[in-house]
């Protein structure tokens, strides 16, 4: 049964929960089943304040015209301000260039493109921008802190070149200790595949900078032509970081405030999808960006041409993050409360209990018909006085601790009922444990228990398969050991009198053997 979704934001000043928020939270929760969400963070989230102090900066780094330029702009610009706009204004002031347009999404790109030494000494241009960024003493935007607080999100991509997301993750998760893994791409400096694999296997959060970092002059995209070159390199299968794109496959992407212009946004969507736009396979590309409200043609393209893109135009991306964090917290609290109840329940499981294993979701991630049918079966058994374990989340809570509790329940119960159906047929077993459907893990644990029972009590029944639809059981992909057992046909999960009597005989025989001390 889905968790009750309580309203979180009741204030009239705060928008109600966006209808896509729970879809994204559900996708995040399915990380253990091989899905999950990868946020792609853009400049639209970097609305912040600067703590720059010219006097303190000069004391630590010496007198510099650079600090005077920063100070002049900081005094004039209302804060909070978007980082790229602030950098563009300071850079323009520093170089005596025209003041960048307030409404331009490419402000910084335009200012850098006007730098008189861009062609002759690009490294100098990048270094000046690095110095400006380093001197600003920027606060971490609240939206990045809230995004970092969603612990199930562990792989991040950013299209910006700052270190704010890194700082947010380190502050929220490690008390400021620099444990977040940082990877950065540039056509001339690509991260080794081994380094990417090591970061993914580390267990720590990962940030992948697609367009370089301010900290690495000469390897950062600043102008529109830079972005074209970077994307061209990322589209080149000989140059691109293959391990990164392997990680993207099957995942849902959450594009937040990337603020790309129309033409660049289309290329970027194609880059992160890695298959033609008409291909409807793979995860959803949720796109939350203020640019969509300004650019109606881009919004039309996403709705009607990019088959897996889901434009979210009626909410600011920063507000969307706040709602995601609140809903994730609510889900986590509900999961912890349920886990506590489960722990109490697990401790009480005995040999007179019946464990029902089913597939909660279908191949596309939606709730399957098996959830309601297995619930009906559980209720039928409870009416007959049986004690029934049925995980109402179907394994969606995940996590090592919860998995151990389920495994312990299977090790103690008297009867294990695998619910077999067209849904389980579509969700085959997978060698990789973390990507294996949870009910398949339950089946494997039951098989281990069955082997022990057959060795010690050859005549005892333990696994009793049931088929709840028109699945051809003998030709299905259920474990071969299950096929050697009699499968009860229970259409729609309705327990027949014969099935009830079979379960009753098994439980009684177990209790008689225990009473006799056998």
Secondary structure, 3 states (H helix, E strand, C coil): CCCCCCCCCCCCCCCCCCHHHHHHHHHHHHHHHCCCEEEEECHHHCEECECCCHHHHHHHHCCCHHHHHHHHHHHHCCCCEEHHHHHHHHHHHHHCCCCCCCCCCCHHHHHHHCCCCCCCCHHHHHHHHHHHHHHCCECCCHHHHHHHCCCCCCEEEECCCCCHHHHHHHHHHHCCCCCCEEEECECCECCCHHHHHHHHHCCCCEEEECCECCCCCCCECCCHHHHHHHHHHHHCCCCCCHHHHHHHCCCEEEEECCCCCHHHHHHHHHHHHCCCCCCCCCCCEEEECCHHHHCHHHHHHHHHCCCCEEEECCCCHHHHHHHHHHHHHHHHHHHHHHHHHHHHHHHHCCCCEEEEECCCECCCCCECHHHHHHHHHHHHHHHCCCEEEECCCCCCCCCHHHHHHHHHHHHHCCEEEEEECHHHHHCCCCCCHHHCCHHHHHHHHHHHHHHHHHHHCCCCCCECCEECCCCCHHHCCCCHHHHCCCCEECHHHCCCHHHHHHHHHHHHHHHHHHHCCC
